[in-house]
Amino acid sequence: MSLNFPLLLVIAVAVCGFLALLDLVFFAPRRRTAIASYQGSVSQPDVAVIEKLNKEPLLVEYGKSFFPVLFIVLVLRSFLVEPFQIPSGSMKPTLDVGDFILVNKFSYGIRLPVIDKKIIEVGDPQRGDVMVLRYPSDPSVNYIKRVVGLPGDVIRYTSDKRLFVNGESVAEKLLGSEPNTLGSAQLYQEKLGAVEHEIRKEMSRYRSPPDNQWTVPAGHYFMMGDNRDNSNDSRYWDDPSIPKELLGMVPDKNIVGKAFAVWMSWPEPKLSHLPNFSRVGLIK
């Protein structure tokens, strides 16, 4: 069972905030009254007694200590920037397994945490953006892909691995063979919208997909991985519970944010393989 971390964070903030408020309006006045009563009943108050009377209940003490920290984390994570780690190679060569990335949470609108309701319009995904989304068939799972199709677009992907958007071939230029693949994988420079980035294709005939075409409905997006032959994306998603015309499409409500930077890489999180910062930089 996967944990709903945003929900747990909201609950933790609410509980700690409630404890802090309870102390402010109930326990703290009682402590002050008790101290004042004690000081008025003795000629020379004992400091130790005053400290004991002023001591906060343990739960209140923890709640007041954790509340500001958890609140700041909630605001940053929900409305500004959220960190993710790349678990697979579906976005090679742009992103690699173990890359730690930062995702802009307000690029595509301000959303309330947990319920993900958009409350402020800021912008819409653009063709070529690298976007984190919740998998349509299981929203508890986060995916990262590149935006290929916008609402109203007609997307076609052919058996010779060419991408067409609205009938026009997406420009690409061969860069050469991927290192250490003996020519079995090729790297290309692709221009998708205003974004130029690298993609990876495998040359094996067993990696030839069938010709297919999709029309992107309003309020939805078509996503693909840069590792074109090793990516579970809009071309392959299948779910009998989703209407046929929406298969493979990412609804606006499933958008998490725009990935914009790699800040660390740690493919094998163990002491013998320390994190490195060789891949730090902006995501194209």
TALIN-V214212 format. One record per pair of residues at least 24 apart in sequence whose ideal C-beta (glycine too) atoms are under 6 Angstrom apart, sorted by the first residue. I is the first residue (numbers start at 1). J is the second residue. Records with the same first field share a line. If there is no record, write none. Layout:
# TALIN-V214212
I = J, J
This chain:
# TALIN-V214212
2 = 140
6 = 113, 114
7 = 114
9 = 74
10 = 113, 114
12 = 70
13 = 70, 71, 74
16 = 63, 66, 67, 70
17 = 67
19 = 60, 63
20 = 63, 64, 67
23 = 60
78 = 113
79 = 105
80 = 105
89 = 227
90 = 225, 227, 231
91 = 225, 226
92 = 200, 227
93 = 198, 200
94 = 197, 226
97 = 267
98 = 265, 266, 267
99 = 262, 265
100 = 263, 264
101 = 259, 262
102 = 261, 263
103 = 132, 257, 259
104 = 257, 258, 260
105 = 257
107 = 258
108 = 255
125 = 221
126 = 193
127 = 192, 193
128 = 192, 193, 195
129 = 258
130 = 259, 283
131 = 258
132 = 256, 257, 259
133 = 250, 254, 255, 256
134 = 254
137 = 239
145 = 223, 225, 233
146 = 224
147 = 221
148 = 222, 224
149 = 216, 222
151 = 216, 218
153 = 216
154 = 215
155 = 214, 222
156 = 213
157 = 212
158 = 211
159 = 208, 211
161 = 201
197 = 284
199 = 226, 228
200 = 227
201 = 228
202 = 229
219 = 252
220 = 249, 251
221 = 250
223 = 250
259 = 283
